[in-house]
Amino acid sequence: MHQVTHFIDGQRTEGTSGRTKEVFNPVQGAPQATVPLADEAEVDAAIASSQAAFDGWSSMNPQRRGRILLKWVDLIYTHMDELAETLSNEHGKTFPDAKGDIQRGVEVVEFAAGAPHLLKGEFSSEVARGVDVHSLRQPLGVVTGITPFNFPAMIPLWKAGVALAAGNTFVLKPSERDPSVPVRLAELAVEAGMPAGVLNVIHGDKTAVDTLIADERIKAVGFVGSTPIAQAIYTAAATHGKRAQCFGGAKNHMVIMPDADLEQAADALIGAAYGSAGERCMAISVAVPVGEETADRLIALLEERMAKLTLGPSLDEKSDFGPVVGADAKARIEDYIGIGVDEGAELRVDGRGASVEGHPDGFWVGATLFDRVTTDMRIYTEEIFGPVLCVVRAADYEEALRLPTEHEFGNGVSIFTRDGDAARDFTQRVEVGMVGVNVPIPVPIAYYTFGGWKASGFGDLNQHGTDGLKFYTKTKTVTTRWPSGIKDGASFVMPEGS
């Protein structure tokens, strides 16, 4: 058992609240560390540190900030294996998957290092006689990120990287389930030359979250988690006069047309549904084959592949996926499987009661497959967040299109087809924020924005890309006129452009 620390004002800091929580190794099913849960005073110390660092960081040349971010990237790459192993041991995802978690975060920091170009304003000369107008993009101040357990490196890097590049200082409140990697990332940032206080990490529960949201020094809130909490934080942030981007749950569909390469589609579904034990906001949890023949062939291909999947320890290179994050997650997922059976869905592969030799207490849930799921079932309407794939058979293309469009969530969707007309029509009409064509997990690259619609996202700007820089900056418009010897006298109308 070791003690995880906060990271405040450039150094690891022991918790003083007296409240802690156990951090589990999901493979062992046993606690391996304790993490402190901050009280109001500790959160205040983190915010005060970031507030004190803001003037120096925001006034630094953006190009210099970018160089520090790129040095941070270099150090993250240098420590990649160490970070990935720590991540695997706390989250449960496999070692290669953990490296991917870190890699996708780093790519956004690399993008953000180009902020000197992306933060440029606009300029217009002679909008009226002798009058020019230009705009500036300026940082907000101290901002906060409240990030989830399923991507303990990627999402903190997404949020902090862009915010820091824009000149803000950042207080990160990561998940207490897997808190060690965010602390190490902050430590590496200081090693890269980031001044103390620019990036602080504070651990905690609702007390910490409520304190961050209520504090007037916090100017913006970024959140990723469940939809009810996302909506609550978005509402609370608005009440306190803060801007917020809050991302919630998902029920991502994959539509498989009769003309699709079904072997390719089945392979894509296996990885997208069961990778990281389904604990991804972009996991495919609903397959929608069009037509009975397509559905029957797809089910057979899926069962054939599922029989070969290896559930095992996170650091075993033979494992296709590892355990879920905790005993509560395991119980919730297995409960949903039971609900699906009770609702009348056809359980083709049952992942309950899975075990791995040598690790009897691990949080294991095997790959699960339901067929003939209907839209009134809870396993279809609600987010399960585990290795459970539901097959909903559609009679035709229009029905398949309606399913993701009418679902409460609108995070991601895919279509597999060889028909360009169908793919084009689908991408235009489907009411979902991110769309893949013959791509199982439609996650944009770093310089495009990431975010869902409907109950999957609250706020009008998405994560990373240019949306991220807009979110973490405010626009100031400046109208300028210099004395020129022209004496117009008093004017009572707006100046005209000519």
C-alpha positions as CSV (number, residue, x, y, z in Angstrom):
1,M,0.0,0.0,0.0
2,H,1.4,3.4,-1.0
3,Q,0.0,6.9,-0.5
4,V,-1.1,8.9,-3.6
5,T,-0.6,12.6,-3.1
6,H,-2.0,15.9,-4.4
7,F,0.3,18.0,-6.6
8,I,0.1,21.6,-5.5
9,D,2.4,24.5,-6.3
10,G,5.0,22.3,-8.0
11,Q,5.3,19.5,-5.5
12,R,3.6,16.4,-4.2
13,T,1.5,17.3,-1.1
14,E,0.2,14.9,1.5
15,G,-3.5,15.2,2.2
16,T,-4.5,16.9,5.5
17,S,-8.3,16.3,5.5
18,G,-8.0,12.9,7.2
19,R,-10.3,11.4,4.5
20,T,-9.0,8.8,2.1
21,K,-10.2,6.2,-0.4
22,E,-8.7,3.0,-1.4
23,V,-7.3,2.6,-5.0
24,F,-7.7,-1.0,-6.2
25,N,-5.7,-3.2,-8.6
26,P,-8.6,-4.6,-10.7
27,V,-6.6,-7.7,-11.7
28,Q,-6.0,-8.6,-8.0
29,G,-9.3,-7.3,-6.8
30,A,-7.5,-5.8,-3.8
31,P,-6.5,-2.3,-2.7
32,Q,-2.9,-1.2,-3.6
33,A,-3.0,2.5,-2.5
34,T,-4.9,5.1,-0.7
35,V,-5.7,8.5,-2.2
36,P,-6.5,11.6,-0.1
37,L,-9.9,13.3,-0.5
38,A,-9.5,17.0,-0.3
39,D,-11.5,19.3,1.9
40,E,-12.4,22.9,1.1
41,A,-9.1,24.3,2.5
42,E,-7.0,22.0,0.3
43,V,-9.0,22.9,-2.8
44,D,-8.6,26.5,-1.9
45,A,-4.8,26.1,-1.7
46,A,-4.7,24.6,-5.2
47,I,-6.9,27.4,-6.6
48,A,-4.8,30.0,-4.9
49,S,-1.6,28.5,-6.3
50,S,-3.0,28.6,-9.8
51,Q,-4.3,32.1,-9.3
52,A,-0.8,33.3,-8.2
53,A,0.8,31.7,-11.2
54,F,-1.7,33.1,-13.8
55,D,-0.1,36.5,-14.4
56,G,3.3,35.1,-15.2
57,W,2.0,32.3,-17.3
58,S,-0.6,34.3,-19.3
59,S,1.9,37.1,-20.0
60,M,4.5,34.6,-21.3
61,N,5.0,34.7,-25.0
62,P,2.7,31.9,-26.4
63,Q,5.6,30.5,-28.4
64,R,7.6,30.0,-25.1
65,R,4.5,28.3,-23.6
66,G,4.4,26.1,-26.7
67,R,8.1,25.1,-26.2
68,I,7.4,24.0,-22.6
69,L,4.4,22.0,-23.8
70,L,6.6,20.2,-26.4
71,K,9.2,19.5,-23.8
72,W,6.4,18.1,-21.6
73,V,5.5,15.8,-24.6
74,D,9.1,14.6,-24.9
75,L,9.2,13.7,-21.2
76,I,5.9,11.9,-21.4
77,Y,7.3,9.8,-24.3
78,T,10.4,9.1,-22.3
79,H,8.3,7.8,-19.4
80,M,5.7,6.2,-21.6
81,D,6.2,2.6,-20.3
82,E,6.2,3.7,-16.7
83,L,3.0,5.7,-17.1
84,A,1.2,3.0,-19.0
85,E,2.1,0.3,-16.4
86,T,0.8,2.5,-13.6
87,L,-2.4,3.2,-15.6
88,S,-2.9,-0.5,-16.3
89,N,-2.5,-1.4,-12.7
90,E,-5.1,1.1,-11.5
91,H,-7.6,1.0,-14.4
92,G,-7.4,-2.6,-15.7
93,K,-7.0,-1.8,-19.4
94,T,-4.2,-3.7,-21.2
95,F,-0.7,-2.2,-21.5
96,P,-1.0,-1.4,-25.2
97,D,-4.4,0.1,-24.6
98,A,-2.9,2.2,-21.8
99,K,-0.2,3.5,-24.1
100,G,-2.9,4.4,-26.6
101,D,-4.7,6.3,-23.8
102,I,-1.5,8.4,-23.2
103,Q,-0.8,8.7,-26.9
104,R,-4.2,10.2,-27.8
105,G,-3.7,12.8,-25.0
106,V,-0.2,13.7,-26.1
107,E,-1.4,14.4,-29.7
108,V,-3.7,17.1,-28.4
109,V,-0.9,18.7,-26.5
110,E,1.2,18.7,-29.7
111,F,-1.7,20.4,-31.5
112,A,-2.1,22.9,-28.7
113,A,1.6,23.9,-29.0
114,G,0.6,25.6,-32.2
115,A,-1.5,28.1,-30.2
116,P,0.6,31.2,-31.4
117,H,-1.0,30.7,-34.8
118,L,-4.4,29.6,-33.6
119,L,-4.8,32.4,-31.1
120,K,-4.3,35.2,-33.7
121,G,-7.1,37.7,-33.9
122,E,-8.6,39.6,-36.8
123,F,-7.8,43.1,-38.1
124,S,-9.9,45.4,-40.3
125,S,-8.5,48.8,-41.5
126,E,-10.7,51.8,-42.2
127,V,-14.0,50.5,-41.0
128,A,-14.8,54.2,-40.9
129,R,-12.7,57.2,-41.7
130,G,-9.5,56.8,-39.7
131,V,-10.9,54.0,-37.6
132,D,-9.5,50.4,-37.4
133,V,-10.8,47.4,-35.5
134,H,-9.0,44.4,-34.3
135,S,-9.8,41.4,-32.0
136,L,-7.7,39.6,-29.3
137,R,-8.1,36.2,-27.8
138,Q,-7.2,36.3,-24.1
139,P,-7.1,33.5,-21.5
140,L,-9.9,33.3,-18.9
141,G,-7.8,32.8,-15.8
142,V,-7.9,29.7,-13.5
143,V,-9.9,26.9,-15.1
144,T,-10.7,23.4,-13.9
145,G,-11.1,19.9,-15.3
146,I,-13.0,17.1,-13.6
147,T,-12.1,14.0,-15.5
148,P,-13.3,10.3,-15.5
149,F,-11.6,7.0,-14.6
150,N,-11.8,5.5,-18.0
151,F,-9.1,7.7,-19.6
152,P,-7.0,8.9,-16.7
153,A,-4.3,10.3,-19.1
154,M,-6.0,11.2,-22.3
155,I,-8.8,13.4,-21.0
156,P,-6.7,15.3,-18.5
157,L,-4.2,16.0,-21.3
158,W,-7.0,17.0,-23.7
159,K,-8.3,19.6,-21.3
160,A,-5.1,20.8,-19.6
161,G,-3.0,20.9,-22.8
162,V,-5.4,23.3,-24.7
163,A,-6.2,25.4,-21.6
164,L,-2.5,25.9,-20.8
165,A,-1.5,26.7,-24.3
166,A,-4.1,29.5,-24.3
167,G,-2.5,31.0,-21.2
168,N,-4.8,29.7,-18.5
169,T,-3.7,28.0,-15.3
170,F,-5.3,24.7,-14.5
171,V,-6.7,22.8,-11.5
172,L,-7.3,19.1,-12.3
173,K,-9.6,16.9,-10.3
174,P,-9.1,13.4,-11.7
175,S,-11.0,10.3,-10.8
176,E,-10.0,8.9,-7.4
177,R,-10.2,5.4,-8.9
178,D,-7.0,5.8,-10.9
179,P,-5.3,9.0,-9.6
180,S,-1.5,8.2,-9.9
181,V,-0.9,9.0,-13.6
182,P,-2.4,12.6,-13.5
183,V,0.0,13.4,-10.6
184,R,3.0,12.0,-12.5
185,L,1.9,14.0,-15.6
186,A,1.9,17.2,-13.5
187,E,5.3,16.4,-12.1
188,L,6.7,15.9,-15.6
189,A,5.2,19.3,-16.6
190,V,7.2,21.0,-13.9
191,E,10.3,19.1,-15.0
192,A,9.6,20.4,-18.5
193,G,9.9,24.0,-17.3
194,M,6.2,24.8,-16.4
195,P,6.2,27.2,-13.5
196,A,4.9,25.9,-10.2
197,G,1.2,26.4,-9.8
198,V,0.4,26.5,-13.5
199,L,-0.9,22.9,-13.3
200,N,-2.2,21.6,-9.9
201,V,-3.8,18.2,-9.2
202,I,-6.3,17.8,-6.3
203,H,-8.0,14.6,-5.5
204,G,-11.5,14.4,-4.0
205,D,-15.2,13.6,-4.1
206,K,-18.3,15.8,-4.2
207,T,-16.8,18.2,-1.7
208,A,-13.9,19.0,-4.0
209,V,-16.1,19.3,-7.0
210,D,-18.7,21.6,-5.3
211,T,-15.9,23.8,-4.0
212,L,-14.3,24.1,-7.4
213,I,-17.6,25.0,-9.1
214,A,-18.6,27.6,-6.4
215,D,-15.2,29.4,-6.2
216,E,-15.3,32.7,-8.1
217,R,-11.7,32.4,-9.1
218,I,-12.5,29.4,-11.3
219,K,-13.6,30.8,-14.7
220,A,-14.5,27.6,-16.6
221,V,-15.3,24.0,-15.9
222,G,-14.7,21.0,-18.1
223,F,-16.3,17.7,-17.1
224,V,-16.5,14.2,-18.6
225,G,-18.6,11.5,-16.9
226,S,-22.2,10.2,-16.6
227,T,-25.0,12.2,-18.1
228,P,-26.8,13.0,-14.8
229,I,-23.6,14.4,-13.3
230,A,-22.7,16.3,-16.5
231,Q,-26.0,18.0,-16.6
232,A,-25.9,18.8,-12.9
233,I,-22.4,20.3,-13.2
234,Y,-23.3,22.3,-16.3
235,T,-26.3,23.7,-14.5
236,A,-24.3,24.5,-11.3
237,A,-21.5,26.2,-13.4
238,A,-24.1,28.4,-15.2
239,T,-25.6,29.3,-11.8
240,H,-22.2,30.5,-10.7
241,G,-21.6,32.5,-13.9
242,K,-19.0,30.1,-15.4
243,R,-18.7,28.7,-18.8
244,A,-18.8,24.9,-19.0
245,Q,-18.4,22.0,-21.4
246,C,-19.8,18.8,-19.8
247,F,-19.8,15.5,-21.6
248,G,-22.0,12.6,-20.5
249,G,-23.0,9.1,-21.5
250,A,-23.3,7.3,-24.8
251,K,-25.0,4.5,-26.6
252,N,-23.0,4.3,-29.8
253,H,-24.5,2.4,-32.7
254,M,-22.9,0.6,-35.6
255,V,-25.2,0.1,-38.7
256,I,-24.2,-2.8,-40.9
257,M,-25.7,-2.7,-44.4
258,P,-26.3,-5.8,-46.4
259,D,-23.6,-4.9,-48.9
260,A,-20.9,-4.4,-46.1
261,D,-17.8,-6.6,-45.8
262,L,-19.2,-8.6,-42.9
263,E,-15.8,-10.0,-41.9
264,Q,-14.5,-6.5,-41.6
265,A,-17.6,-5.4,-39.7
266,A,-17.4,-8.3,-37.3
267,D,-13.7,-7.6,-36.6
268,A,-14.4,-3.9,-36.0
269,L,-17.3,-4.8,-33.6
270,I,-15.2,-7.1,-31.6
271,G,-12.5,-4.4,-31.0
272,A,-15.0,-1.6,-30.5
273,A,-17.4,-3.4,-28.2
274,Y,-14.9,-5.3,-26.0
275,G,-11.7,-3.3,-26.1
276,S,-10.9,-1.8,-22.7
277,A,-13.7,-4.1,-21.3
278,G,-16.2,-1.7,-23.0
279,E,-15.3,1.1,-20.6
280,R,-15.0,3.7,-23.3
281,C,-17.3,6.5,-24.0
282,M,-16.8,5.7,-27.7
283,A,-17.3,1.9,-27.4
284,I,-19.9,0.4,-29.8
285,S,-22.6,-1.0,-27.6
286,V,-25.4,-1.5,-30.3
287,A,-25.0,-3.3,-33.6
288,V,-27.7,-2.7,-36.1
289,P,-27.6,-5.2,-39.0
290,V,-30.1,-4.4,-41.8
291,G,-32.1,-7.4,-42.8
292,E,-32.5,-10.8,-41.2
293,E,-29.9,-12.5,-43.5
294,T,-27.3,-9.8,-42.6
295,A,-28.1,-10.2,-38.9
296,D,-27.8,-14.0,-38.9
297,R,-24.5,-14.0,-40.7
298,L,-23.2,-11.2,-38.4
299,I,-24.2,-13.1,-35.2
300,A,-22.4,-16.2,-36.5
301,L,-19.2,-14.3,-37.2
302,L,-19.3,-12.5,-33.8
303,E,-19.7,-15.8,-31.9
304,E,-16.8,-17.3,-33.8
305,R,-14.6,-14.4,-32.9
306,M,-15.8,-14.2,-29.3
307,A,-14.8,-17.8,-28.7
308,K,-11.2,-16.8,-29.3
309,L,-11.1,-13.7,-27.1
310,T,-8.7,-13.8,-24.1
311,L,-9.7,-12.2,-20.9
312,G,-6.7,-11.8,-18.7
313,P,-4.3,-9.7,-16.6
314,S,-3.7,-6.2,-17.9
315,L,0.1,-6.6,-18.3
316,D,-0.1,-10.0,-20.0
317,E,0.6,-9.4,-23.7
318,K,-1.8,-12.3,-24.5
319,S,-4.8,-10.5,-23.0
320,D,-7.3,-9.0,-25.4
321,F,-8.9,-7.1,-22.6
322,G,-8.7,-7.0,-18.8
323,P,-11.0,-6.5,-15.8
324,V,-13.4,-3.7,-15.3
325,V,-12.4,-1.0,-12.9
326,G,-14.1,-2.1,-9.7
327,A,-16.4,-4.5,-7.8
328,D,-19.2,-2.0,-8.2
329,A,-18.7,-1.8,-12.0
330,K,-18.7,-5.6,-12.2
331,A,-21.9,-5.9,-10.1
332,R,-23.6,-3.2,-12.2
333,I,-22.7,-4.8,-15.6
334,E,-23.8,-8.3,-14.5
335,D,-27.0,-6.8,-13.1
336,Y,-27.7,-5.3,-16.6
337,I,-27.1,-8.7,-18.2
338,G,-29.7,-10.2,-15.9
339,I,-32.1,-7.4,-16.8
340,G,-31.6,-8.1,-20.5
341,V,-32.5,-11.8,-19.9
342,D,-35.6,-10.8,-17.9
343,E,-36.7,-8.4,-20.6
344,G,-36.7,-11.1,-23.2
345,A,-33.5,-10.4,-25.2
346,E,-31.7,-13.5,-26.6
347,L,-28.5,-14.0,-24.6
348,R,-26.1,-15.6,-27.1
349,V,-22.9,-15.2,-25.0
350,D,-23.0,-14.7,-21.3
351,G,-20.0,-13.0,-19.6
352,R,-21.2,-13.4,-16.1
353,G,-19.1,-15.5,-13.8
354,A,-15.9,-15.1,-15.8
355,S,-12.7,-16.1,-14.1
356,V,-9.0,-15.9,-14.8
357,E,-6.6,-18.5,-13.4
358,G,-4.4,-17.2,-10.6
359,H,-6.6,-14.1,-10.1
360,P,-9.7,-15.3,-8.4
361,D,-10.7,-11.9,-6.9
362,G,-10.2,-9.8,-10.0
363,F,-13.1,-7.8,-11.4
364,W,-13.7,-10.0,-14.4
365,V,-16.7,-9.7,-16.8
366,G,-16.5,-11.7,-20.0
367,A,-17.6,-10.6,-23.4
368,T,-21.4,-10.6,-23.6
369,L,-23.6,-10.7,-26.7
370,F,-27.4,-10.1,-26.9
371,D,-29.5,-10.7,-30.0
372,R,-33.0,-9.5,-30.8
373,V,-32.9,-6.5,-28.5
374,T,-35.8,-4.1,-28.8
375,T,-35.8,-0.4,-28.2
376,D,-38.0,-0.5,-25.1
377,M,-35.4,-2.6,-23.2
378,R,-33.2,-1.0,-20.6
379,I,-30.2,-2.7,-22.0
380,Y,-30.8,-0.6,-25.1
381,T,-31.9,2.7,-23.6
382,E,-29.4,2.9,-20.8
383,E,-25.6,3.1,-20.8
384,I,-24.1,-0.2,-19.4
385,F,-20.4,0.8,-19.8
386,G,-19.0,-2.7,-19.9
387,P,-18.3,-5.5,-22.4
388,V,-21.9,-6.0,-23.5
389,L,-23.0,-5.8,-27.2
390,C,-26.7,-5.5,-28.1
391,V,-27.9,-6.5,-31.6
392,V,-31.0,-4.7,-32.7
393,R,-32.2,-6.0,-36.0
394,A,-33.5,-3.4,-38.5
395,A,-35.8,-4.2,-41.4
396,D,-34.4,-1.6,-43.7
397,Y,-32.0,1.4,-44.0
398,E,-34.6,4.0,-42.8
399,E,-35.2,2.0,-39.6
400,A,-31.5,1.7,-39.0
401,L,-31.0,5.4,-39.5
402,R,-33.8,6.2,-37.0
403,L,-32.4,4.2,-34.2
404,P,-29.3,6.3,-33.4
405,T,-31.1,9.5,-34.4
406,E,-34.0,9.0,-32.0
407,H,-31.9,7.6,-29.1
408,E,-31.4,9.8,-26.0
409,F,-27.6,9.8,-26.5
410,G,-25.9,11.2,-29.5
411,N,-22.2,10.6,-29.0
412,G,-20.9,8.5,-31.9
413,V,-22.2,6.3,-34.6
414,S,-20.8,4.2,-37.5
415,I,-22.0,2.8,-40.7
416,F,-20.4,-0.1,-42.6
417,T,-21.3,-0.2,-46.3
418,R,-19.8,-0.3,-49.8
419,D,-22.5,2.1,-51.0
420,G,-21.3,5.7,-51.2
421,D,-24.8,7.1,-51.6
422,A,-25.9,5.4,-48.4
423,A,-22.9,6.5,-46.5
424,R,-23.3,10.1,-47.7
425,D,-27.0,10.2,-46.8
426,F,-26.3,8.6,-43.4
427,T,-23.6,11.2,-42.5
428,Q,-25.9,14.0,-43.5
429,R,-29.0,12.9,-41.8
430,V,-28.0,11.0,-38.6
431,E,-28.5,13.1,-35.4
432,V,-25.2,12.2,-33.7
433,G,-22.1,14.3,-33.1
434,M,-19.3,12.0,-34.5
435,V,-19.8,9.7,-37.4
436,G,-17.6,6.9,-38.8
437,V,-17.9,5.3,-42.3
438,N,-16.3,1.9,-42.2
439,V,-14.6,3.1,-39.1
440,P,-15.7,1.4,-35.8
441,I,-14.9,4.1,-33.3
442,P,-15.3,7.5,-35.0
443,V,-12.9,9.5,-32.8
444,P,-11.5,12.6,-34.5
445,I,-7.8,13.3,-34.6
446,A,-6.4,16.1,-32.4
447,Y,-7.1,19.0,-34.7
448,Y,-10.8,18.2,-35.0
449,T,-13.2,18.6,-32.2
450,F,-14.5,15.8,-30.0
451,G,-18.0,15.8,-28.6
452,G,-21.5,14.4,-28.8
453,W,-25.0,15.7,-29.1
454,K,-28.2,15.5,-27.1
455,A,-27.7,13.9,-23.7
456,S,-24.1,13.1,-24.5
457,G,-22.9,16.7,-24.3
458,F,-23.9,20.0,-22.5
459,G,-22.4,23.2,-23.8
460,D,-21.9,24.7,-27.3
461,L,-18.2,24.0,-27.7
462,N,-16.5,20.6,-27.9
463,Q,-13.2,19.3,-26.6
464,H,-9.8,20.0,-28.3
465,G,-9.4,21.3,-31.8
466,T,-10.2,24.9,-32.4
467,D,-13.3,24.6,-30.3
468,G,-11.1,23.9,-27.3
469,L,-9.2,27.1,-27.8
470,K,-12.4,29.1,-28.2
471,F,-13.7,27.6,-25.0
472,Y,-10.6,28.5,-23.0
473,T,-10.3,32.1,-24.3
474,K,-12.5,35.2,-24.4
475,T,-12.6,37.5,-27.4
476,K,-11.9,41.2,-26.9
477,T,-12.7,43.6,-29.8
478,V,-10.8,46.9,-30.0
479,T,-11.8,49.9,-32.0
480,T,-9.0,52.4,-32.6
481,R,-8.8,56.0,-33.9
482,W,-5.7,58.2,-33.6
483,P,-5.7,62.0,-33.8
484,S,-5.2,63.1,-37.4
485,G,-6.0,66.8,-37.4
486,I,-9.5,66.1,-38.6
487,K,-12.0,68.0,-36.4
488,D,-15.4,66.6,-36.9
489,G,-17.1,68.1,-33.9
490,A,-19.6,66.2,-31.8
491,S,-21.3,63.2,-33.4
492,F,-24.5,61.6,-32.4
493,V,-24.6,58.7,-34.8
494,M,-22.5,55.5,-35.4
495,P,-19.7,56.2,-38.0
496,E,-20.4,54.8,-41.4
497,G,-18.0,52.6,-43.3
498,S,-17.5,55.0,-46.2
